[in-house]
């Protein structure tokens, strides 16, 4: 699991048309791509092939209401951990959040742990 600071893009910037997303209970399952958060399009090469590493995540914590261009703390489960693809998902890593090829948000990893946090 990781904690991150996440900012959703506005629809005018290519983001979602609405932000009524459930960020708790592992229901929202996009991907993150570690790299430049100012990138706003997927890198697609000949043959309509994505060439970036998409890391599957599931949200387990975050706000219940959000607005575009506001930063929010979130918690994500790394869906296929300990797969080596997640080796780059470390504190300080910046990323874009993808829904298919659409860049919906960007953020930065603030904490990573492998065991659930105790209350």
RAHU-V216546 format. One record per pair of residues at least 12 apart in sequence whose ideal C-beta (glycine too) atoms are under 8 Angstrom apart, sorted by the first residue. I is the first residue (numbers start at 0). J is the second residue. D is the distance in Angstrom with one decimal. If there is no record, write none. Layout:
i | j | d
I | J | D
I | J | D
This chain:
i | j | d
0 | 59 | 6.8
0 | 74 | 6.1
0 | 75 | 6.8
0 | 76 | 5.2
0 | 77 | 6.8
0 | 111 | 7.5
0 | 112 | 5.8
0 | 113 | 7.7
0 | 115 | 7.2
0 | 116 | 7.9
1 | 56 | 8.0
1 | 74 | 7.2
1 | 75 | 5.4
1 | 77 | 6.6
1 | 88 | 6.1
1 | 108 | 5.3
1 | 109 | 7.9
1 | 110 | 6.5
1 | 111 | 4.6
1 | 112 | 7.7
2 | 72 | 6.5
2 | 73 | 7.2
2 | 74 | 5.4
2 | 108 | 7.4
2 | 109 | 4.9
2 | 110 | 4.1
2 | 111 | 7.8
3 | 72 | 7.5
3 | 73 | 5.5
3 | 74 | 7.8
3 | 75 | 6.5
3 | 94 | 7.8
3 | 106 | 4.7
3 | 107 | 6.2
3 | 108 | 5.1
3 | 109 | 5.8
4 | 70 | 5.2
4 | 71 | 7.1
4 | 72 | 6.0
4 | 73 | 7.7
4 | 106 | 5.4
4 | 107 | 5.4
4 | 109 | 6.0
5 | 61 | 7.4
5 | 70 | 7.0
5 | 71 | 5.5
5 | 72 | 7.8
5 | 73 | 4.8
5 | 96 | 6.8
5 | 104 | 5.4
5 | 105 | 7.6
5 | 106 | 4.0
6 | 68 | 6.3
6 | 69 | 6.7
6 | 70 | 4.9
6 | 71 | 7.4
6 | 104 | 5.9
6 | 105 | 5.8
6 | 106 | 6.3
7 | 65 | 6.1
7 | 66 | 8.0
7 | 67 | 5.3
7 | 68 | 7.6
7 | 69 | 7.8
7 | 96 | 8.0
7 | 103 | 6.3
7 | 104 | 4.3
8 | 39 | 7.7
8 | 67 | 6.2
8 | 68 | 7.4
8 | 102 | 6.8
8 | 103 | 6.3
8 | 104 | 6.0
8 | 105 | 7.4
9 | 67 | 3.8
9 | 68 | 6.0
10 | 67 | 7.5
12 | 39 | 7.0
12 | 67 | 7.7
13 | 39 | 5.5
13 | 40 | 7.8
13 | 101 | 6.9
13 | 102 | 6.3
14 | 67 | 6.2
14 | 101 | 7.9
14 | 102 | 7.5
14 | 103 | 5.3
14 | 104 | 6.9
15 | 98 | 7.5
15 | 103 | 5.3
18 | 64 | 8.0
18 | 65 | 4.6
18 | 66 | 6.8
18 | 67 | 6.5
20 | 65 | 7.3
21 | 58 | 7.9
22 | 58 | 4.4
22 | 60 | 6.8
22 | 61 | 3.1
22 | 62 | 6.6
22 | 63 | 7.7
22 | 65 | 8.0
22 | 73 | 6.0
23 | 58 | 7.0
23 | 59 | 6.7
23 | 60 | 5.9
23 | 61 | 6.7
23 | 63 | 7.7
24 | 59 | 7.3
25 | 57 | 4.2
25 | 58 | 6.9
25 | 59 | 5.7
25 | 76 | 6.4
26 | 57 | 7.8
26 | 58 | 7.5
27 | 57 | 7.1
27 | 58 | 4.5
28 | 55 | 6.8
28 | 56 | 7.0
28 | 57 | 4.7
28 | 58 | 7.7
28 | 78 | 7.1
29 | 56 | 6.6
29 | 96 | 5.4
29 | 97 | 5.9
29 | 98 | 5.2
29 | 103 | 6.8
30 | 53 | 4.0
30 | 54 | 6.0
30 | 55 | 5.6
30 | 56 | 6.7
30 | 96 | 7.4
30 | 97 | 4.7
30 | 98 | 8.0
31 | 53 | 7.8
31 | 54 | 5.0
31 | 56 | 5.6
31 | 75 | 7.6
31 | 88 | 7.2
31 | 94 | 4.4
31 | 95 | 7.1
31 | 96 | 5.5
31 | 97 | 7.1
31 | 106 | 7.8
32 | 51 | 4.8
32 | 52 | 6.6
32 | 53 | 6.0
32 | 54 | 7.1
32 | 94 | 6.0
32 | 95 | 5.2
32 | 97 | 5.8
33 | 52 | 7.3
33 | 54 | 7.2
33 | 87 | 4.6
33 | 88 | 6.4
33 | 92 | 5.1
33 | 93 | 7.2
33 | 94 | 4.9
34 | 51 | 7.2
34 | 93 | 7.2
34 | 94 | 6.8
34 | 95 | 6.9
35 | 93 | 7.1
35 | 95 | 7.9
36 | 93 | 4.7
36 | 94 | 6.7
36 | 95 | 5.9
36 | 105 | 3.6
36 | 106 | 7.1
36 | 107 | 7.6
37 | 105 | 7.7
38 | 95 | 5.8
38 | 102 | 6.8
39 | 95 | 7.9
39 | 102 | 5.1
40 | 100 | 7.5
40 | 102 | 6.6
41 | 97 | 6.8
41 | 99 | 8.0
41 | 100 | 3.8
41 | 101 | 7.7
41 | 102 | 7.2
43 | 100 | 6.8
49 | 100 | 7.0
52 | 84 | 5.6
52 | 87 | 7.7
53 | 97 | 6.4
54 | 77 | 6.9
54 | 84 | 5.6
54 | 85 | 5.9
54 | 88 | 6.1
55 | 77 | 7.7
55 | 78 | 3.9
55 | 79 | 5.8
56 | 75 | 4.2
56 | 76 | 6.5
56 | 77 | 6.2
56 | 78 | 6.1
57 | 75 | 6.7
57 | 76 | 4.7
57 | 78 | 5.5
58 | 73 | 6.2
58 | 74 | 7.1
58 | 75 | 5.5
58 | 76 | 7.8
59 | 74 | 5.0
59 | 75 | 6.8
59 | 76 | 5.3
60 | 73 | 6.4
60 | 74 | 3.6
61 | 73 | 3.9
61 | 74 | 6.8
72 | 109 | 7.6
73 | 106 | 7.6
80 | 113 | 7.4
81 | 113 | 7.9
88 | 108 | 6.0
88 | 111 | 6.6
89 | 108 | 6.2
89 | 111 | 5.9
90 | 108 | 5.4
90 | 109 | 6.0
90 | 110 | 5.9
90 | 111 | 6.1
91 | 107 | 7.0
91 | 108 | 6.7
92 | 107 | 7.0
92 | 108 | 4.6
93 | 105 | 7.2
93 | 106 | 7.2
93 | 107 | 5.0
93 | 108 | 7.9
94 | 106 | 5.9
94 | 107 | 7.4
94 | 108 | 7.2
